[in-house]
Amino acid sequence: MEQTEKPKYSGYGYHGGGRKATGLKRVSFSVSCQPEELERLKELVAKSGKTTSRYLLDLAFSSDNLTK
């Protein structure tokens, strides 16, 4: 019986493939709200020119909202 070499995979579809580590870890979370609140949030985000994530993080960590 002849042995054939297994292909060496790289990238997607193989354990360990895909995106390379950047050193940055990301997490996600969800926010529950009323449809009207979501529309208002989208308006505010659009006016800010930021992503929704960046807008909410900046708002949450602004100096006015931090407790000591």
C-alpha positions as CSV (number, residue, x, y, z in Angstrom):
1,M,0.0,0.0,0.0
2,E,1.3,3.4,-0.9
3,Q,1.2,6.2,1.6
4,T,0.2,9.6,0.3
5,E,1.2,12.7,2.2
6,K,-1.5,14.6,3.9
7,P,-1.9,18.1,2.6
8,K,-0.7,20.8,4.9
9,Y,-3.6,23.1,5.5
10,S,-3.4,26.8,6.2
11,G,-6.1,29.3,6.8
12,Y,-9.8,28.6,7.3
13,G,-11.2,25.1,7.7
14,Y,-8.4,23.7,9.7
15,H,-7.8,23.7,13.5
16,G,-5.7,26.7,14.3
17,G,-6.4,28.4,11.0
18,G,-8.2,31.7,10.4
19,R,-7.2,35.1,11.7
20,K,-3.9,35.5,13.3
21,A,-3.6,36.7,16.8
22,T,-3.2,40.4,17.1
23,G,-2.7,40.5,20.9
24,L,-6.0,42.4,21.3
25,K,-8.8,40.5,22.9
26,R,-12.4,41.5,22.1
27,V,-15.6,40.7,23.9
28,S,-19.2,41.5,23.0
29,F,-22.4,42.2,24.9
30,S,-25.9,43.1,24.0
31,V,-28.2,45.9,25.1
32,S,-31.9,45.6,25.5
33,C,-34.1,48.6,24.7
34,Q,-37.4,49.7,23.2
35,P,-37.5,50.2,19.4
36,E,-37.9,54.0,19.9
37,E,-34.8,54.1,22.1
38,L,-32.8,52.1,19.4
39,E,-33.8,54.6,16.8
40,R,-32.7,57.5,19.0
41,L,-29.4,55.8,19.7
42,K,-28.8,55.2,16.0
43,E,-29.5,58.9,15.3
44,L,-27.0,60.0,18.0
45,V,-24.4,57.5,16.8
46,A,-24.8,58.7,13.2
47,K,-24.3,62.4,14.3
48,S,-21.2,61.5,16.3
49,G,-19.5,59.8,13.3
50,K,-18.5,56.9,15.6
51,T,-19.4,53.2,15.6
52,T,-22.1,52.2,18.1
53,S,-19.5,50.4,20.2
54,R,-17.2,53.4,20.4
55,Y,-20.1,55.8,21.1
56,L,-21.3,53.7,24.0
57,L,-17.9,53.1,25.4
58,D,-17.0,56.8,25.2
59,L,-20.2,57.7,26.9
60,A,-19.8,55.1,29.6
61,F,-16.2,56.2,30.4
62,S,-16.6,59.9,30.1
63,S,-15.3,61.8,33.1
64,D,-18.8,63.0,34.0
65,N,-20.0,59.4,34.5
66,L,-17.0,57.9,36.4
67,T,-17.4,57.4,40.1
68,K,-14.4,57.6,42.4
